[in-house]
Amino acid sequence: MNEVPYEVQVYALEMAEQLEYLSDALLNVSRLTGNPTFTDEWLLELALNLAIIQLAHAELQEMAVPADMRDIHDQVLLATSDLASAADFMASGIDNFDVDDLETAAYLMGTGNDKLELATSMLNAYMAQFD
């Protein structure tokens, strides 16, 4: 049985941390948009979680990526780019009462999630060599 290279282990820990922040923020956005109240507290919590999505994308862009993980990381960045753009469109849609922006945000959330699923499949295939 092969061992996972050390640099991949370090990368995986950092990636997991960013994806946990991202996942929590996405769950919060889903919860908030599923029951919108448009109160100041609701708007502030939504804005905070949209900012976390954008920050996670920015942090992932800055990560050192081992060669073995480049394709997977690129796929993650495609996903988080969609999610960060969705956050922009959602904020704009709410601020401007723009249904088109909200529909674009919903579409990008879907494509971002699909791309994350593909990245997960790619990671599982990579890790299978170490089983």
C-alpha positions, 0 to 999 in steps of 0.5 A: 500500500502506498502512503499519501505524500506529505505535501498532499496531506498538508494541502488536504488539511488546508483545503479541508479547513477552507471547504468547511468554512465554505460549506457552513456558509452555503448551509447558512445562505440556504437556511436564510434564503429559504425563509427570508425576513429582510430584517437588519439581522437577516441581511447582516447574517446573509451578507456575512455568509456571502462574504465568507464564500468569497473569502474562501474562494480567495484563500483557495486561490492563494494556496500552495498546490502539490503537482498531484493535486493541481487538476483537482484544485483547478476543479475546486476553483472553478466551483468556488468561482461560480459560488463567489459570483453567485454571492455577488449576484445574490447581494446585488439582487437583494440590494436592488430587488433584481430578480434577474440577478437572483436567478443568476445567483441560483444558477451559479449556486447550482453549477458551483455545487455540481463542480464541487461534486466533480472535484470530490469524485476526482479526489476520491479517484486519486485517493483510491490509489492509496487504499 
